[in-house]
Amino acid sequence: MFGIVRPCSHRLGENLKAEWMAHLCGLCLALRRDHGQLARIVTNYDGLLISVLTEAQAGRTADGRRTAGPCALRGMRTASVAQGEGARLAAAVSLVLAAAKVRDHVADRDGLLARRPMAAAARRVAAGWGRAGAHSGAAVGFDTGVLVEAVDRQLGLETLADHGTPILTVTEPTETATAAAFAHTAALAGRPGNATALAEAGRLFGRLAHLLDAVEDQQADAASGAWNPLTATGTSRTEARRLADDALHGIRLALREAEFADGRLVHLLLVHELERSVDRAFGTHACGHAPEASFGPPPGHHAPNAPGHPYGNPFGGLPQHPDKRGFWAGCAAALGLCCTCKVCCADEFEGPWSRKKRQGCCANCDCDGSCCEACQCCECCECCSCCDCGL
């Protein structure tokens, strides 16, 4: 799973959590139904925003939900999931962008893709996803060519960008792609008057996605020698944060111009959770849980396996993650984690292959008891008037 909007279940509340999961599972199942099991790996948190936006404008309908069968990722439970044109558009966009990402990794010869057999296989998968995404997009009246063209232009801009190039020149193709996808939800929902506002929200969301990805990867990219837009253009983190905050404000203003049948989930995801995503990327938001990173202990707090080390053996001897599991043993462990929902709900779990201690998706959330915690105030009102956002 990937994406910049990763809401905490503690903040969502029961009703909005169920709605969010319905769209997430709906995207996953739309990918499986139309494109096969392998396509499900491109399911992502940001892609489901397309489905959320479509339903928020059109309103919930009886045929907009169906009961899905048991799934290991839901602890073998059934669930009500979203279906329809919004989910299909989300699937098409996810496939096309994932195909572009694979081609980018192949071109960069990343990891195993530096080997010719793996690169050839990846190219075939990417080509298949691209065709499938185009077919699904056409079925709901969306031309995925704008996405493909934007990705191709992105590669050219990255090649030409150097120190002094405006960072917004580099983010433009991503902005164009997301603007087109967001705007088309207005057509699907029968609210053409929303297209301009949602295109603006989508453009700024694409800018944020690109900036936050660059911020989070900058240190790792520097270590590996990979290209990073902030480093390549000489953009400071201070300037990146200013642009991110401006984008947040612009999204909030754009959403005010759009009309929704029920905009609570859209508001929570694209206003409150997106703001938290920015704080998380820049490391400026204090978490309400233990101050640990998502994958591993906080740096500089303890020496490995020292007394009191949170990830070491308190009784001495071997650490708690002695030897990595083999491939098949790790697969079995991963299935067990999925079936018990520990990856999502547990405060801490053992990595299936590495056996290192990791935190669940909700362990590092920032539930701070604020007015809009879990957006409970939004459960009973449409405008979230208890917040200072004016919506």
Disulfide bonds with the S-S distance in Angstrom:
Cys372-Cys387 2.12
Cys377-Cys386 2.44
